[in-house]
Amino acid sequence: MPDICKYEGNSVLLVEGKTDCHSILALCKFFNLPQTFGIYQCGNDIRILKRLNALIIQPDPPEFVGVVIDVDTGNIQNRWLQI
């Protein structure tokens, strides 16, 4: 059975952990959103940034990439600069 939190396709949402993945899936189900994207669970915030970079520089990048990332501690502006 394929991992629903390891989607690799043309429209992907990158999230930190499995809890984030399942929360997004639950929100989509609750609001009856159509399945137009997949979710890729990266493990942590650093891995999200690495995965994002890898996706956008590949020869055939996804058409749409979204990111759900926590600020954790510190300034939100610093997080935006990282992204």
N, CA, C and O atoms as CSV, one atom per row, in Angstrom:
chain,resi,resn,atom,element,x,y,z
A,1,MET,N,N,0.839,-1.176,0.000
A,1,MET,CA,C,0.000,0.000,0.000
A,1,MET,C,C,0.889,1.246,0.000
A,1,MET,O,O,1.759,1.370,0.862
A,2,PRO,N,N,0.694,2.168,-0.940
A,2,PRO,CA,C,1.548,3.355,-1.008
A,2,PRO,C,C,1.285,4.296,0.173
A,2,PRO,O,O,0.166,4.374,0.681
A,3,ASP,N,N,2.314,4.995,0.592
A,3,ASP,CA,C,2.200,5.960,1.684
A,3,ASP,C,C,1.509,7.209,1.162
A,3,ASP,O,O,2.016,7.856,0.246
A,4,ILE,N,N,0.354,7.563,1.732
A,4,ILE,CA,C,-0.400,8.724,1.256
A,4,ILE,C,C,0.304,10.033,1.558
A,4,ILE,O,O,-0.085,11.079,1.040
A,5,CYS,N,N,1.335,9.988,2.388
A,5,CYS,CA,C,2.072,11.203,2.748
A,5,CYS,C,C,3.417,11.275,2.020
A,5,CYS,O,O,4.315,11.995,2.455
A,6,LYS,N,N,3.560,10.543,0.928
A,6,LYS,CA,C,4.796,10.564,0.126
A,6,LYS,C,C,4.468,10.738,-1.355
A,6,LYS,O,O,5.026,10.049,-2.209
A,7,TYR,N,N,3.568,11.656,-1.645
A,7,TYR,CA,C,3.118,11.903,-3.018
A,7,TYR,C,C,4.222,12.591,-3.823
A,7,TYR,O,O,4.869,13.520,-3.340
A,8,GLU,N,N,4.422,12.130,-5.033
A,8,GLU,CA,C,5.351,12.767,-5.962
A,8,GLU,C,C,4.619,12.952,-7.276
A,8,GLU,O,O,4.438,12.004,-8.040
A,9,GLY,N,N,4.202,14.176,-7.529
A,9,GLY,CA,C,3.453,14.434,-8.745
A,9,GLY,C,C,3.495,15.899,-9.121
A,9,GLY,O,O,4.355,16.645,-8.651
A,10,ASN,N,N,2.575,16.308,-9.958
A,10,ASN,CA,C,2.587,17.640,-10.550
A,10,ASN,C,C,2.085,18.749,-9.623
A,10,ASN,O,O,2.415,19.916,-9.836
A,11,SER,N,N,1.304,18.416,-8.613
A,11,SER,CA,C,0.791,19.379,-7.633
A,11,SER,C,C,0.994,18.786,-6.252
A,11,SER,O,O,0.323,17.824,-5.878
A,12,VAL,N,N,1.919,19.358,-5.494
A,12,VAL,CA,C,2.284,18.754,-4.214
A,12,VAL,C,C,2.344,19.805,-3.111
A,12,VAL,O,O,2.753,20.944,-3.335
A,13,LEU,N,N,1.927,19.395,-1.918
A,13,LEU,CA,C,2.009,20.221,-0.725
A,13,LEU,C,C,3.040,19.578,0.193
A,13,LEU,O,O,2.877,18.430,0.608
A,14,LEU,N,N,4.097,20.313,0.509
A,14,LEU,CA,C,5.140,19.814,1.395
A,14,LEU,C,C,4.779,20.154,2.837
A,14,LEU,O,O,4.454,21.300,3.147
A,15,VAL,N,N,4.837,19.159,3.714
A,15,VAL,CA,C,4.556,19.358,5.130
A,15,VAL,C,C,5.687,18.759,5.954
A,15,VAL,O,O,6.478,17.957,5.456
A,16,GLU,N,N,5.755,19.161,7.235
A,16,GLU,CA,C,6.838,18.672,8.092
A,16,GLU,C,C,6.650,17.207,8.480
A,16,GLU,O,O,7.491,16.370,8.153
A,17,GLY,N,N,5.560,16.889,9.171
A,17,GLY,CA,C,5.410,15.547,9.713
A,17,GLY,C,C,4.113,14.871,9.341
A,17,GLY,O,O,3.258,15.450,8.671
A,18,LYS,N,N,3.977,13.617,9.792
A,18,LYS,CA,C,2.775,12.834,9.507
A,18,LYS,C,C,1.533,13.491,10.101
A,18,LYS,O,O,0.463,13.436,9.495
A,19,THR,N,N,1.654,14.109,11.271
A,19,THR,CA,C,0.509,14.786,11.882
A,19,THR,C,C,0.023,15.905,10.968
A,19,THR,O,O,-1.181,16.086,10.787
A,20,ASP,N,N,0.968,16.660,10.389
A,20,ASP,CA,C,0.604,17.729,9.451
A,20,ASP,C,C,-0.105,17.145,8.236
A,20,ASP,O,O,-1.116,17.685,7.785
A,21,CYS,N,N,0.414,16.060,7.712
A,21,CYS,CA,C,-0.179,15.406,6.549
A,21,CYS,C,C,-1.615,14.999,6.843
A,21,CYS,O,O,-2.525,15.301,6.070
A,22,HIS,N,N,-1.811,14.320,7.951
A,22,HIS,CA,C,-3.148,13.827,8.276
A,22,HIS,C,C,-4.098,14.964,8.641
A,22,HIS,O,O,-5.303,14.859,8.411
A,23,SER,N,N,-3.574,16.041,9.203
A,23,SER,CA,C,-4.412,17.216,9.490
A,23,SER,C,C,-4.912,17.847,8.201
A,23,SER,O,O,-6.084,18.209,8.100
A,24,ILE,N,N,-4.033,17.982,7.217
A,24,ILE,CA,C,-4.432,18.545,5.915
A,24,ILE,C,C,-5.463,17.643,5.251
A,24,ILE,O,O,-6.460,18.126,4.714
A,25,LEU,N,N,-5.229,16.340,5.285
A,25,LEU,CA,C,-6.187,15.400,4.704
A,25,LEU,C,C,-7.551,15.515,5.385
A,25,LEU,O,O,-8.584,15.483,4.717
A,26,ALA,N,N,-7.555,15.648,6.719
A,26,ALA,CA,C,-8.815,15.773,7.458
A,26,ALA,C,C,-9.524,17.076,7.110
A,26,ALA,O,O,-10.747,17.094,6.970
A,27,LEU,N,N,-8.773,18.166,6.969
A,27,LEU,CA,C,-9.374,19.445,6.579
A,27,LEU,C,C,-9.996,19.361,5.187
A,27,LEU,O,O,-11.095,19.863,4.954
A,28,CYS,N,N,-9.282,18.725,4.275
A,28,CYS,CA,C,-9.811,18.563,2.914
A,28,CYS,C,C,-11.104,17.751,2.929
A,28,CYS,O,O,-12.064,18.085,2.235
A,29,LYS,N,N,-11.119,16.682,3.727
A,29,LYS,CA,C,-12.320,15.854,3.815
A,29,LYS,C,C,-13.471,16.643,4.447
A,29,LYS,O,O,-14.598,16.595,3.953
A,30,PHE,N,N,-13.195,17.368,5.533
A,30,PHE,CA,C,-14.224,18.125,6.234
A,30,PHE,C,C,-14.866,19.172,5.333
A,30,PHE,O,O,-16.081,19.365,5.356
A,31,PHE,N,N,-14.025,19.855,4.527
A,31,PHE,CA,C,-14.530,20.910,3.655
A,31,PHE,C,C,-14.867,20.416,2.250
A,31,PHE,O,O,-15.149,21.218,1.359
A,32,ASN,N,N,-14.837,19.095,2.050
A,32,ASN,CA,C,-15.161,18.480,0.760
A,32,ASN,C,C,-14.356,19.063,-0.393
A,32,ASN,O,O,-14.894,19.332,-1.467
A,33,LEU,N,N,-13.067,19.255,-0.161
A,33,LEU,CA,C,-12.197,19.769,-1.223
A,33,LEU,C,C,-11.833,18.644,-2.180
A,33,LEU,O,O,-11.549,17.530,-1.739
A,34,PRO,N,N,-11.837,18.914,-3.473
A,34,PRO,CA,C,-11.470,17.872,-4.434
A,34,PRO,C,C,-9.992,17.504,-4.301
A,34,PRO,O,O,-9.165,18.330,-3.914
A,35,GLN,N,N,-9.682,16.275,-4.621
A,35,GLN,CA,C,-8.304,15.776,-4.533
A,35,GLN,C,C,-7.514,16.259,-5.759
A,35,GLN,O,O,-7.374,15.533,-6.744
A,36,THR,N,N,-7.003,17.490,-5.682
A,36,THR,CA,C,-6.273,18.062,-6.818
A,36,THR,C,C,-4.775,18.147,-6.560
A,36,THR,O,O,-4.022,18.611,-7.416
A,37,PHE,N,N,-4.337,17.700,-5.383
A,37,PHE,CA,C,-2.920,17.736,-5.042
A,37,PHE,C,C,-2.612,16.575,-4.108
A,37,PHE,O,O,-3.504,15.979,-3.503
A,38,GLY,N,N,-1.343,16.278,-4.012
A,38,GLY,CA,C,-0.891,15.264,-3.075
A,38,GLY,C,C,-0.058,15.921,-1.996
A,38,GLY,O,O,0.307,17.092,-2.101
A,39,ILE,N,N,0.238,15.163,-0.963
A,39,ILE,CA,C,0.986,15.681,0.172
A,39,ILE,C,C,2.265,14.875,0.327
A,39,ILE,O,O,2.263,13.647,0.234
A,40,TYR,N,N,3.365,15.595,0.567
A,40,TYR,CA,C,4.647,14.929,0.793
A,40,TYR,C,C,5.167,15.336,2.162
A,40,TYR,O,O,5.477,16.503,2.397
A,41,GLN,N,N,5.260,14.371,3.057
A,41,GLN,CA,C,5.756,14.587,4.410
A,41,GLN,C,C,7.278,14.494,4.389
A,41,GLN,O,O,7.842,13.457,4.039
A,42,CYS,N,N,7.934,15.584,4.767
A,42,CYS,CA,C,9.392,15.682,4.653
A,42,CYS,C,C,10.153,15.285,5.912
A,42,CYS,O,O,11.308,14.870,5.818
A,43,GLY,N,N,9.548,15.399,7.073
A,43,GLY,CA,C,10.228,15.013,8.310
A,43,GLY,C,C,10.491,16.171,9.250
A,43,GLY,O,O,10.293,16.049,10.459
A,44,ASN,N,N,10.934,17.294,8.707
A,44,ASN,CA,C,11.141,18.493,9.520
A,44,ASN,C,C,11.299,19.707,8.613
A,44,ASN,O,O,11.276,19.589,7.388
A,45,ASP,N,N,11.459,20.877,9.230
A,45,ASP,CA,C,11.503,22.110,8.450
A,45,ASP,C,C,12.721,22.201,7.534
A,45,ASP,O,O,12.614,22.711,6.419
A,46,ILE,N,N,13.856,21.723,7.979
A,46,ILE,CA,C,15.057,21.758,7.135
A,46,ILE,C,C,14.867,20.874,5.911
A,46,ILE,O,O,15.258,21.249,4.806
A,47,ARG,N,N,14.273,19.708,6.102
A,47,ARG,CA,C,14.038,18.802,4.972
A,47,ARG,C,C,13.006,19.362,3.998
A,47,ARG,O,O,13.078,19.092,2.800
A,48,ILE,N,N,12.032,20.152,4.510
A,48,ILE,CA,C,11.085,20.808,3.598
A,48,ILE,C,C,11.841,21.748,2.672
A,48,ILE,O,O,11.625,21.737,1.460
A,49,LEU,N,N,12.718,22.552,3.234
A,49,LEU,CA,C,13.465,23.523,2.423
A,49,LEU,C,C,14.363,22.818,1.415
A,49,LEU,O,O,14.495,23.278,0.281
A,50,LYS,N,N,14.985,21.707,1.814
A,50,LYS,CA,C,15.817,20.930,0.888
A,50,LYS,C,C,14.970,20.318,-0.228
A,50,LYS,O,O,15.351,20.346,-1.398
A,51,ARG,N,N,13.825,19.769,0.149
A,51,ARG,CA,C,12.931,19.155,-0.850
A,51,ARG,C,C,12.394,20.209,-1.817
A,51,ARG,O,O,12.338,19.977,-3.024
A,52,LEU,N,N,12.002,21.364,-1.285
A,52,LEU,CA,C,11.517,22.460,-2.123
A,52,LEU,C,C,12.579,22.854,-3.140
A,52,LEU,O,O,12.286,22.999,-4.327
A,53,ASN,N,N,13.800,23.025,-2.680
A,53,ASN,CA,C,14.896,23.380,-3.575
A,53,ASN,C,C,15.119,22.302,-4.638
A,53,ASN,O,O,15.302,22.615,-5.814
A,54,ALA,N,N,15.102,21.045,-4.224
A,54,ALA,CA,C,15.304,19.943,-5.177
A,54,ALA,C,C,14.190,19.907,-6.219
A,54,ALA,O,O,14.447,19.653,-7.396
A,55,LEU,N,N,12.960,20.160,-5.793
A,55,LEU,CA,C,11.833,20.123,-6.730
A,55,LEU,C,C,11.909,21.235,-7.766
A,55,LEU,O,O,11.650,20.999,-8.946
A,56,ILE,N,N,12.260,22.444,-7.341
A,56,ILE,CA,C,12.212,23.564,-8.278
A,56,ILE,C,C,13.398,23.619,-9.225
A,56,ILE,O,O,13.333,24.298,-10.249
A,57,ILE,N,N,14.491,22.913,-8.902
A,57,ILE,CA,C,15.638,22.941,-9.816
A,57,ILE,C,C,15.699,21.719,-10.729
A,57,ILE,O,O,16.546,21.663,-11.620
A,58,GLN,N,N,14.828,20.753,-10.526
A,58,GLN,CA,C,14.862,19.564,-11.386
A,58,GLN,C,C,14.392,19.922,-12.800
A,58,GLN,O,O,13.668,20.902,-12.976
A,59,PRO,N,N,14.790,19.149,-13.797
A,59,PRO,CA,C,14.447,19.459,-15.189
A,59,PRO,C,C,12.945,19.568,-15.470
A,59,PRO,O,O,12.529,20.386,-16.290
A,60,ASP,N,N,12.135,18.758,-14.802
A,60,ASP,CA,C,10.687,18.772,-15.017
A,60,ASP,C,C,9.995,18.979,-13.667
A,60,ASP,O,O,9.431,18.035,-13.113
A,61,PRO,N,N,10.033,20.222,-13.125
A,61,PRO,CA,C,9.490,20.457,-11.783
A,61,PRO,C,C,7.971,20.361,-11.765
A,61,PRO,O,O,7.325,20.486,-12.805
A,62,PRO,N,N,7.402,20.138,-10.581
A,62,PRO,CA,C,5.940,20.147,-10.464
A,62,PRO,C,C,5.393,21.504,-10.883
A,62,PRO,O,O,6.071,22.524,-10.754
A,63,GLU,N,N,4.171,21.509,-11.382
A,63,GLU,CA,C,3.535,22.752,-11.788
A,63,GLU,C,C,3.172,23.601,-10.568
A,63,GLU,O,O,3.279,24.827,-10.607
A,64,PHE,N,N,2.742,22.943,-9.480
A,64,PHE,CA,C,2.350,23.636,-8.255
A,64,PHE,C,C,3.032,22.995,-7.062
A,64,PHE,O,O,3.018,21.774,-6.906
A,65,VAL,N,N,3.635,23.837,-6.216
A,65,VAL,CA,C,4.245,23.372,-4.967
A,65,VAL,C,C,3.788,24.306,-3.852
A,65,VAL,O,O,3.931,25.525,-3.952
A,66,GLY,N,N,3.243,23.729,-2.801
A,66,GLY,CA,C,2.855,24.493,-1.624
A,66,GLY,C,C,3.662,24.016,-0.437
A,66,GLY,O,O,4.202,22.910,-0.445
A,67,VAL,N,N,3.742,24.854,0.588
A,67,VAL,CA,C,4.524,24.522,1.775
A,67,VAL,C,C,3.715,24.866,3.022
A,67,VAL,O,O,3.153,25.956,3.130
A,68,VAL,N,N,3.663,23.919,3.966
A,68,VAL,CA,C,3.103,24.173,5.293
A,68,VAL,C,C,4.259,23.951,6.260
A,68,VAL,O,O,4.753,22.836,6.422
A,69,ILE,N,N,4.676,25.038,6.897
A,69,ILE,CA,C,5.845,24.969,7.766
A,69,ILE,C,C,5.578,25.792,9.026
A,69,ILE,O,O,4.977,26.865,8.961
A,70,ASP,N,N,6.027,25.283,10.165
A,70,ASP,CA,C,5.858,25.975,11.442
A,70,ASP,C,C,6.928,27.057,11.602
A,70,ASP,O,O,8.029,26.951,11.063
A,71,VAL,N,N,6.579,28.081,12.346
A,71,VAL,CA,C,7.575,29.089,12.710
A,71,VAL,C,C,8.396,28.564,13.875
A,71,VAL,O,O,9.551,28.956,14.043
A,72,ASP,N,N,7.814,27.677,14.687
A,72,ASP,CA,C,8.422,27.114,15.899
A,72,ASP,C,C,8.747,28.230,16.884
A,72,ASP,O,O,7.889,28.626,17.672
A,73,THR,N,N,9.961,28.734,16.849
A,73,THR,CA,C,10.357,29.830,17.733
A,73,THR,C,C,10.995,30.917,16.894
A,73,THR,O,O,11.470,30.662,15.787
A,74,GLY,N,N,11.006,32.109,17.414
A,74,GLY,CA,C,11.679,33.188,16.709
A,74,GLY,C,C,10.731,34.035,15.891
A,74,GLY,O,O,9.526,34.084,16.141
A,75,ASN,N,N,11.293,34.682,14.933
A,75,ASN,CA,C,10.605,35.685,14.134
A,75,ASN,C,C,10.076,35.082,12.833
A,75,ASN,O,O,10.784,34.346,12.147
A,76,ILE,N,N,8.838,35.400,12.507
A,76,ILE,CA,C,8.240,34.890,11.267
A,76,ILE,C,C,8.995,35.408,10.039
A,76,ILE,O,O,9.067,34.719,9.022
A,77,GLN,N,N,9.549,36.600,10.126
A,77,GLN,CA,C,10.308,37.164,9.002
A,77,GLN,C,C,11.528,36.299,8.677
A,77,GLN,O,O,11.872,36.120,7.509
A,78,ASN,N,N,12.180,35.764,9.714
A,78,ASN,CA,C,13.330,34.885,9.477
A,78,ASN,C,C,12.908,33.620,8.736
A,78,ASN,O,O,13.637,33.126,7.876
A,79,ARG,N,N,11.725,33.098,9.073
A,79,ARG,CA,C,11.229,31.892,8.390
A,79,ARG,C,C,10.966,32.189,6.919
A,79,ARG,O,O,11.301,31.382,6.052
A,80,TRP,N,N,10.361,33.353,6.633
A,80,TRP,CA,C,10.109,33.733,5.242
A,80,TRP,C,C,11.422,33.852,4.464
A,80,TRP,O,O,11.498,33.451,3.303
A,81,LEU,N,N,12.433,34.393,5.096
A,81,LEU,CA,C,13.730,34.529,4.427
A,81,LEU,C,C,14.324,33.159,4.096
A,81,LEU,O,O,14.950,32.987,3.051
A,82,GLN,N,N,14.127,32.195,4.983
A,82,GLN,CA,C,14.620,30.838,4.711
A,82,GLN,C,C,13.933,30.257,3.473
A,82,GLN,O,O,14.569,29.615,2.637
A,83,ILE,N,N,12.638,30.493,3.376
A,83,ILE,CA,C,11.884,29.932,2.253
A,83,ILE,C,C,12.228,30.675,0.989
A,83,ILE,O,O,11.699,30.358,-0.076
